[in-house]
Amino acid sequence: MGDKTKVQVSKLKPGRYILIDGEPCRIANITVSSPGKHGSAKARIEAVGIFDKKVRSIVKPTSAEVEVPIIDKRVGQIIALTPDTVQLMDMETYETFDVPIETGVEDDIKDQLTEGINVEYWETLGRIKIMKIRGE
């Protein structure tokens, strides 16, 4: 699948993204323990789901590889609004699709959505989330 790649744990930083239990998450915090007598250094990664806002954490050796999502950041125009969905048109491909408001729109912009405005949306692992409103 072209929506993810592998990265060594030691290369991760807060603000970047990681897949935990198949869910794309934004890394909030990384704490690294020093190596023990017989082991390698371990990293505790705390992250928040992009789509579900759930906090997740994992512990991995810093030498391990983890999957990270490839996020496609695009611009779309809102064509129509219903109580449950936003219909978007991609400004590059002119493809239209529906995004569920409940899981597909960043909370702080839900009230500002109107027909005709441009938004930045992220697409990863077959899912879409409207992240912010774009000025003209």
C-alpha positions, 0 to 999 in steps of 0.5 A: 500500500502506498499510503505508509512507509517505515521509519526508524524510531530514533528519527521520529520527532514530536509533531510528526506522524506515526501509525499506531494500531493502524490509526494515523496519529500525530506524535505529542511526546517522545521519551527515551530511556537510557539503555540497560545492561543487556538491552537497547534504549527504548522510546515511549511514543505518545500520540493523538489520532488524527481522525478519532482524537484518542491518545495512544502510546507505544514503547519500542527500541530506538533501533526498531522501525515503525510505520508512518502514514504518508499524508497527502495535503490538498486543497478542495472547495466546498460544493455543498453542506448537509447536516452530516457531510461536506461535499468537496471538489479537489481543486487540482483533479476536480473530483468530488467526494463527501466527507463526514462532518463527525470524523472528517472535519477538524473541530475548531473549523466546523462552524466556519464551513460554508459553500464556496470556500477553499479548505486544506484537506489531508488524505491518508489510508483511504480517509479524508480530514478537512484540517483548515480553511484556506484564504484566497 
